[in-house]
Each structure stands twice: as C-alpha cells, then as structure tokens.
Amino acid sequence: MNSLTASTPEQAVVIGGGIVGVCCALYLQREGYQVTLVDPAAPGDSTAKWSCGQMAISEVIPLSKPGILKKIPSWLLDQKGPLALRPSALPGILPWFLRFVANARHSKIVEIAEAMTTLTEKVYEDYAPLLDACADKSLLGQRPIVEVFDSPAGMIHERPHLELRKSLGFASEELNEADIADLEPSLAGKFKHGLLFPDWRAVSDTEGFIAALTQSFIDQGGVRVRDQVKRIDEMEGLATGVTLRGGSRLAAQHVVVAAGTGSREFFAQLGVDIPLAGIAGYQVVLPNPGVEIRHSVIYADGGFCFSPMTRGLQIGGTIEFAGPNAEPNFKRAEIILEKAKRILPQLQTANLEYGVGYRPFLPDTKPVIDRSARLPNVLMAFGHGQLGLTLGATTGRLIADLAARRFTAQDLTPFSAKRFALTGGFA
C-alpha cells in the first residue's frame, strides 16, 4: 500500500472487465486506489474465456513471419484451414495487413520477440500475489504444455523458432511416440513427434479464472459495475471520470482503458490512431467428452488445441480475419470438432457449446501499455492478441506503476502508442 491510504483514496475507473482489465484493477487496488471496474458482460464472460487457457510465456514470436504474404491467397481459398481470411473482409483489413507484413523481416521478428520476452519472463511472479488472494488455490495448473505434429516436417519448420526462443532463455524438449503416449495415453499411437514446454502452464478454467480474480477484487473492496462506458469525461486536459450508457457518472482521478477491441471507441478522446483489429478465435466445449486429456495439447498441423477444463474439454484456437462487426461463423467451430473427432473418434459431443473470442491484435503483435498524451491521467492497456491471459498480471503491475508515476522495471518504449505514428504508421 502507498500513502494514498493515509487519507481519502483516489478513485480509479477501469474500462473493461476481461483478464487484462481485472488484473489492472487488482494492482491499482493494491496501490491503495478505490477502483471501479466497468464491463457490460458477466464476470468471466470475455475474450479470454474463449482461449486455450495457456500461460504461453515463450510465445513471443509474432504471427508475421517471412513469406506470410504468399499465404494470403490460400487463406482466402481455404475457409476450413487453421487460419482463414473472409474475402469480404479483405478490402477493409488490407491496410492492417500491409503493416502486418512489414513486420515479417527477420530482424523485426527478433526485435519483437526480445521486447515481448521482457513481459513474459515475469508472468508467474506477477500473478502470484493475485492468486494468493483468491480462495481457490487450484486456479493455475502445474502441468506443462504439449505440442504434437503429424510428421517430422512440422518439427523442422518449428526449429528456427525454437532456437530463437532458446536464445531468449526459454526451454523446450523434443518428444517421441513413447513420450507422447506416456504423457497422454489417449493419444498413444497417433503422434510420433512432439514438444514439451516445461515452463508453460494452463489455467483450470478460463471463465472461472477470470471470475475468481473478479470476486477477489470485490472481496477486497472493489466495485464492479455491469454497464458500458459511453465516454470519458474530461476538463482542462484531464479525465474527470466516465459517463455510462445508463446515464450515471463515475468520478475518477485515473482511468484505464483495457477493453480489448472495444478500446477503439475511445481512440478519438485518447488522441491516438492505432490499427487495432479483432481477429476471431473459435472454440467448442464438450461438458462430458468421454476422453481424458491430462495436459493442454496443441495440435500444430490441425491449428487447434485440446484444453481440459473444469467445465469440460475445450477445443479450439483457429484464427479468422473476418473484419469489424462481422457475425461469427460457427461453421469454423464445427470444422475444429470434425478434426478433433478424426483424432479421437470416441469424443462425446452431447450438450456441446460453441464460442468465439475476438482477440485484439496489433500488426506487430505487441500490446499498447502507455499513457495518453492528450489525457495524461488515462492509461492504455490493450492489443494483447493471443497473450491476454498470459500477460494480464504483468500488464496490471505496469499500469499501477504508471498510475503512481513510478519507474517501471521493463522499458515500455516498445509498447508505446506512439510507435504507430512513426514511419507512416508501419510500426
């Protein structure tokens, strides 16, 4: 706690109740601020709910890789592939893609991976105090993550990325058929090539993980308002709070925008022009799958992951560039399930549930963690792509440092909003 607690606590409002938002709220709360968290959905019902639930600490290499431009025609033609681009979305998303492709140079990939490593290397340390305050001590599992491949070609393709990860201090182990069978008996005889990531972990349930952190925030005196922020109130160059859709107003000395793709609604007020895209990730949950999966298992060639959770077996992870405000295409979830049943024909699909999360992606796959130049008491925390769950607590700690105007342990220059104003916006 800081000196704020000696007098009347300063008020902070966090816009967005997903994993990043709730972690920002918790860390601000630890600083002594009186925090109100605003989100229109129920606790846990957010983008990260429809994720693989992994603490993917070495997933620091951006999606943009050499040769990515050549793959776009296949994404357009094959709507059943692990990565698809809706033809109708191409005109609108083309400017984003140009920025995306600009990051496909090897030197840029290394630069991005090095920057992301400064965030992911502190993940468990940053989550520890937040999880210690939760009643449920089993929210984060202790088993590593497994990745399997159809053939040696997949391993060969992955090797340069593994070498880069190794150079950054991350571990991985190669698995043979016997190793895979030992770790996952249900996959015995189905895969001969794999990897083990000993420093990755998976949460017991993505929805329950976020809901438990939210409840901990409330138990410690935080307030969660189920509403939508209409605008940030401002006066003389500073934010004074927020006005909700329902008409009520929340006064605050600090505002955090951590609303994922919804953060775009505030860009004009923040004085930024950031190419934030929502990329759809589809999932299917089988409440009673009839198959035991012990670890979170990435099926590389299938483009999806088996994620055992307390609410069932979640299967998903395919990516679709659909464009803003596009309706979900749950046929992609059906495709995932079809592929999963080819591997595990005994899967039971009764009472299944489909879901989609729109990952907030920036072209360089790095988040924005920064202060608004136009409204200096407004902080920005969005654009985490597929690493929202992984980087939630670390982002929360950094936002609390910025709010307190304290030196941050990590250099936040690579995560500045200003990077998109450089070199014609091709950052």
C-alpha positions in Angstrom: 0.0 0.0 0.0 1.2 3.6 -0.6 0.5 6.8 1.2 -2.9 7.1 -0.5 -4.4 5.0 2.3 -3.4 7.6 4.9 -6.1 10.0 3.6 -9.1 9.7 1.2 -8.2 7.2 -1.5 -8.0 8.4 -5.0 -10.6 7.0 -7.4 -9.7 4.9 -10.4 -12.0 3.5 -13.1 -11.0 0.6 -15.3 -12.9 0.2 -18.6 -13.1 -3.5 -19.4 -13.6 -6.4 -17.1 -11.7 -9.1 -19.0 -8.5 -10.6 -17.8 -6.3 -7.5 -18.5 -8.9 -5.2 -17.0 -9.4 -7.2 -13.8 -5.6 -7.5 -13.3 -5.2 -3.8 -13.8 -8.0 -3.2 -11.2 -6.3 -5.6 -8.7 -2.9 -4.0 -9.0 -4.4 -0.5 -8.7 -6.3 -1.7 -5.6 -3.0 -3.0 -4.1 -1.7 0.6 -4.5 -4.5 1.9 -2.4 -6.8 3.3 -5.0 -10.6 2.9 -4.7 -11.3 1.1 -8.0 -14.4 0.7 -10.0 -14.4 -1.9 -12.8 -16.9 -1.4 -15.7 -18.0 -4.1 -18.1 -21.3 -4.9 -19.7 -20.8 -8.7 -19.5 -20.9 -11.1 -16.6 -17.5 -11.8 -14.8 -15.6 -14.3 -16.8 -17.6 -13.8 -20.0 -14.9 -12.2 -22.1 -12.5 -12.9 -24.9 -10.1 -14.8 -22.8 -12.9 -17.3 -21.8 -12.7 -18.5 -25.4 -8.9 -19.1 -25.4 -6.7 -22.2 -24.8 -6.1 -21.0 -21.3 -2.3 -21.2 -21.5 0.4 -19.2 -19.8 2.3 -19.2 -23.1 5.4 -17.5 -21.8 7.7 -18.3 -24.7 5.0 -17.4 -27.4 6.9 -14.2 -28.1 7.4 -14.7 -31.8 4.9 -12.6 -33.9 2.4 -14.1 -36.3 4.1 -12.2 -39.1 6.9 -14.5 -40.5 8.9 -14.4 -43.7 6.7 -15.5 -46.6 3.4 -14.5 -44.9 2.2 -12.5 -47.9 2.4 -15.6 -50.2 -0.1 -17.4 -47.8 -2.9 -14.9 -48.2 -4.3 -16.5 -51.4 -4.6 -19.9 -49.6 -6.3 -18.2 -46.6 -8.9 -16.8 -49.0 -9.4 -20.1 -50.8 -9.4 -22.5 -47.9 -12.0 -21.4 -45.4 -11.5 -24.7 -43.5 -7.8 -24.1 -42.7 -6.4 -23.1 -39.3 -6.0 -19.5 -40.5 -8.7 -18.1 -42.8 -9.5 -14.7 -44.3 -13.0 -13.9 -45.3 -13.0 -12.5 -48.9 -15.5 -9.8 -47.8 -13.0 -8.6 -45.1 -10.0 -8.1 -47.4 -10.7 -4.5 -48.6 -11.2 -3.2 -45.1 -8.3 -5.1 -43.5 -5.8 -4.5 -46.2 -4.1 -1.5 -44.5 -3.7 -3.6 -41.4 -2.2 -6.4 -43.4 0.3 -4.0 -45.0 1.5 -3.1 -41.5 1.4 -6.7 -40.5 3.6 -7.8 -43.5 6.1 -5.0 -42.7 6.9 -6.9 -39.5 7.9 -10.1 -41.4 11.6 -9.3 -41.7 13.8 -11.5 -39.6 15.4 -8.5 -37.9 11.9 -7.2 -36.9 10.8 -10.6 -35.7 13.9 -10.8 -33.4 13.3 -7.3 -32.2 9.6 -8.0 -31.3 10.5 -11.3 -29.6 13.1 -9.7 -27.5 10.6 -7.0 -26.4 7.9 -9.5 -25.6 10.3 -11.5 -23.6 10.7 -8.6 -21.2 7.0 -9.0 -20.4 6.5 -12.8 -20.4 9.6 -13.5 -18.2 7.7 -12.1 -15.1 4.3 -13.8 -15.7 4.3 -16.2 -12.7 5.9 -13.7 -10.4 3.3 -11.1 -11.3 0.3 -13.5 -10.9 1.5 -14.8 -7.6 0.1 -12.1 -5.3 -3.2 -12.0 -7.2 -3.7 -15.8 -7.0 -2.6 -15.9 -3.4 -5.6 -13.7 -2.5 -8.1 -16.0 -4.2 -9.9 -18.6 -2.2 -9.4 -21.3 -4.8 -5.7 -22.3 -4.9 -6.1 -24.6 -7.9 -6.8 -21.9 -10.5 -3.5 -22.3 -12.2 -2.4 -25.9 -13.0 1.1 -27.2 -12.6 1.4 -29.4 -15.7 3.4 -28.3 -18.7 2.1 -27.9 -22.2 2.4 -30.5 -25.0 2.6 -29.8 -28.8 2.2 -32.6 -31.3 2.9 -32.8 -35.1 1.8 -35.1 -37.9 5.3 -35.5 -39.3 8.9 -34.5 -38.9 8.3 -31.6 -41.3 6.4 -29.8 -38.6 9.3 -30.1 -36.2 11.8 -29.0 -38.9 9.6 -25.9 -39.7 9.5 -25.0 -36.0 13.2 -25.4 -35.3 14.3 -21.8 -36.1 11.6 -20.5 -33.8 12.7 -22.9 -31.0 16.3 -21.7 -31.5 15.2 -18.1 -31.1 13.2 -19.0 -28.0 16.2 -20.9 -26.6 18.4 -17.8 -27.2 15.9 -15.8 -25.1 16.1 -18.2 -22.2 13.0 -20.4 -22.9 13.1 -24.2 -22.6 11.6 -26.9 -24.8 12.1 -30.7 -25.0 11.5 -33.0 -28.0 9.1 -35.9 -27.6 9.0 -39.2 -29.4 6.0 -41.6 -29.7 6.6 -43.2 -26.4 6.9 -39.9 -24.6 3.6 -38.7 -26.0 1.9 -41.9 -25.1 3.2 -41.7 -21.6 2.0 -38.1 -21.1 -1.3 -38.6 -23.0 -2.5 -42.2 -23.1 -5.5 -41.2 -25.2 -3.1 -40.1 -28.0 -1.0 -43.3 -27.9 0.0 -44.4 -31.4 -1.5 -41.2 -33.0 1.6 -39.0 -33.0 5.3 -39.7 -33.2 6.7 -36.2 -33.0 6.1 -33.5 -30.3 7.4 -30.9 -28.0 7.1 -30.3 -24.3 7.1 -26.7 -22.9 8.1 -27.2 -19.3 7.8 -23.5 -18.4 4.2 -23.1 -19.7 1.1 -23.8 -17.6 -2.7 -23.8 -18.2 -5.5 -22.5 -16.0 -8.1 -24.9 -14.7 -10.9 -23.0 -16.4 -10.6 -19.7 -18.4 -14.1 -18.4 -17.4 -13.6 -19.5 -13.7 -10.1 -18.0 -13.6 -11.3 -14.5 -14.6 -14.4 -14.8 -12.4 -12.3 -15.8 -9.3 -10.0 -12.9 -9.8 -13.0 -10.6 -10.2 -14.5 -11.9 -6.9 -11.2 -11.4 -5.1 -11.2 -7.8 -6.4 -14.8 -7.3 -5.0 -14.0 -9.1 -1.7 -11.1 -6.6 -1.2 -13.5 -3.6 -1.6 -13.6 -3.1 -5.3 -16.8 -2.3 -7.2 -17.8 -3.9 -10.5 -20.5 -2.1 -12.5 -22.2 -4.1 -15.2 -22.7 -1.3 -17.8 -21.0 0.2 -20.8 -18.9 3.3 -20.8 -20.3 5.9 -23.2 -17.5 8.4 -22.9 -14.5 9.5 -20.8 -15.4 12.8 -19.1 -12.7 15.5 -19.3 -11.9 19.0 -18.2 -8.9 21.2 -18.9 -6.8 18.4 -20.4 -7.5 15.7 -17.8 -10.0 12.9 -17.4 -12.5 13.5 -14.6 -14.3 10.2 -14.8 -16.6 8.3 -17.1 -20.3 8.5 -18.2 -22.1 5.2 -18.5 -24.7 4.3 -21.2 -27.3 4.3 -18.4 -26.6 8.0 -17.8 -24.8 7.8 -14.5 -21.3 9.2 -14.0 -18.3 7.8 -12.1 -15.8 10.4 -11.0 -12.2 9.4 -11.0 -8.6 10.8 -10.9 -7.4 7.9 -13.0 -8.9 6.0 -15.9 -7.6 2.8 -17.5 -8.8 1.7 -21.0 -8.5 -2.1 -21.1 -11.5 -3.1 -23.1 -9.8 -5.2 -25.8 -11.3 -4.5 -29.2 -13.8 -2.2 -27.5 -11.0 0.2 -26.7 -11.3 1.6 -30.2 -14.3 3.5 -29.1 -12.1 5.8 -27.1 -9.3 6.4 -29.5 -10.5 9.8 -30.6 -10.6 11.0 -27.0 -7.2 9.5 -26.3 -5.7 11.2 -29.3 -4.4 8.1 -30.9 -4.9 6.3 -34.3 -4.0 2.7 -33.6 -4.6 -0.1 -36.0 -6.3 -2.5 -33.6 -8.1 -5.4 -35.3 -10.4 -8.0 -33.7 -9.3 -11.5 -35.0 -11.8 -14.3 -34.3 -10.8 -17.4 -32.4 -13.4 -20.2 -32.3 -13.8 -22.8 -29.6 -16.1 -25.7 -28.8 -16.7 -27.0 -25.2 -17.6 -30.6 -24.6 -19.0 -30.9 -21.0 -18.6 -34.7 -20.8 -16.1 -35.6 -23.5 -15.7 -39.2 -22.6 -11.9 -38.9 -23.1 -9.2 -38.0 -20.6 -6.8 -35.3 -21.8 -4.3 -34.6 -19.0 -2.4 -31.6 -20.4 -3.2 -28.7 -22.6 -2.2 -30.2 -26.0 -1.5 -28.1 -29.1 -2.1 -29.9 -32.4 0.1 -27.9 -34.6 -0.9 -29.2 -38.0 -4.6 -29.0 -37.1 -4.3 -25.5 -35.9 -6.1 -26.0 -32.6 -5.6 -27.1 -29.0 -7.2 -29.6 -26.6 -7.7 -27.7 -23.3 -9.0 -29.8 -20.3 -11.0 -27.5 -18.0 -13.3 -27.9 -15.1 -16.3 -27.1 -17.3 -15.3 -29.7 -19.9 -12.9 -30.2 -22.7 -12.4 -27.0 -24.7 -11.2 -27.5 -28.3 -10.2 -24.6 -30.4 -7.8 -21.9 -31.4 -8.3 -21.4 -35.2 -7.9 -17.8 -36.4 -10.2 -15.9 -38.8 -9.7 -12.4 -40.2 -13.4 -11.5 -40.5 -13.4 -7.7 -40.4 -15.1 -5.4 -37.8 -18.6 -6.1 -36.7 -18.7 -9.4 -38.7 -21.2 -12.1 -37.5 -19.5 -15.2 -36.1 -19.1 -18.1 -38.4 -19.6 -21.1 -36.1 -19.0 -23.5 -39.0 -15.4 -22.9 -38.1 -16.1 -24.4 -34.7 -17.7 -27.3 -36.4 -14.6 -27.8 -38.5 -12.5 -27.9 -35.4 -14.7 -30.5 -33.8 -14.6 -32.6 -37.0 -10.8 -32.6 -37.0 -10.7 -33.4 -33.3 -13.0 -36.4 -33.8 -10.7 -37.8 -36.5 -8.0 -38.0 -33.8 -10.4 -39.1 -31.0 -13.4 -40.7 -32.6 -14.8 -41.6 -29.1 -15.4 -38.0 -28.2 -18.9 -37.4 -26.7 -20.5 -34.2 -28.1 -23.7 -34.1 -26.1 -24.6 -30.6 -24.8 -21.7 -29.0 -26.6 -21.3 -25.2 -26.6 -19.7 -23.1 -29.3 -17.9 -19.8 -28.6 -15.9 -17.1 -30.2 -13.5 -14.5 -28.9 -12.2 -11.5 -30.8 -8.5 -11.2 -30.0 -7.4 -7.6 -30.0 -4.4 -7.8 -32.4 -2.0 -5.1 -33.5 0.1 -5.5 -36.6 3.3 -6.1 -34.7 1.5 -8.4 -32.2 2.7 -6.3 -29.2 0.3 -4.7 -26.8 -0.1 -1.0 -26.1 0.9 -0.2 -22.4 1.1 3.5 -22.3 -0.2 6.9 -21.1 -2.5 9.0 -23.3 -0.6 12.2 -24.4 -3.9 14.0 -24.7 -5.4 13.0 -21.3 -2.3 12.1 -19.2 -4.3 10.5 -16.4 -5.8 8.0 -18.8 -3.7 4.8 -19.2 -4.0 2.3 -22.1 -3.7 -1.5 -21.8 -5.0 -3.3 -24.9 -3.9 -5.2 -28.0 -2.5 -8.3 -26.3 -3.6 -10.6 -29.2 -3.4 -14.2 -28.1 -1.5 -13.4 -24.9 -4.1 -11.6 -22.9 -4.3 -14.3 -20.3 -0.5 -14.7 -20.2 0.2 -11.0 -19.8 -2.8 -9.9 -17.6 -1.0 -9.6 -14.3 2.2 -8.2 -15.8 0.2 -5.5 -17.6 -1.7 -4.8 -14.3 1.6 -4.2 -12.4 2.9 -1.9 -15.1 -0.3 0.1 -15.3 -0.1 0.5 -11.5 3.5 1.8 -11.9 2.4 4.3 -14.5 -0.6 5.5 -12.3 1.8 6.0 -9.4 4.3 7.7 -11.8 6.9 5.2 -10.7 9.8 3.8 -12.6 8.8 0.6 -14.5 11.1 -2.4 -14.3 10.5 -3.0 -18.0 11.2 -0.5 -20.8 7.8 0.4 -22.1 9.1 2.1 -25.3 8.3 -1.0 -27.5 4.7 -0.9 -26.2 4.1 2.9 -26.7 1.1 4.0 -28.7 3.3 6.5 -30.5 5.0 3.7 -32.4 2.2 3.7 -34.9 2.8 7.3 -35.7 6.4 6.5 -36.9 7.4 5.8 -40.5 4.0 6.3 -41.9 2.4 4.1 -39.3 4.2 1.0 -40.4 5.4 0.1 -36.9 
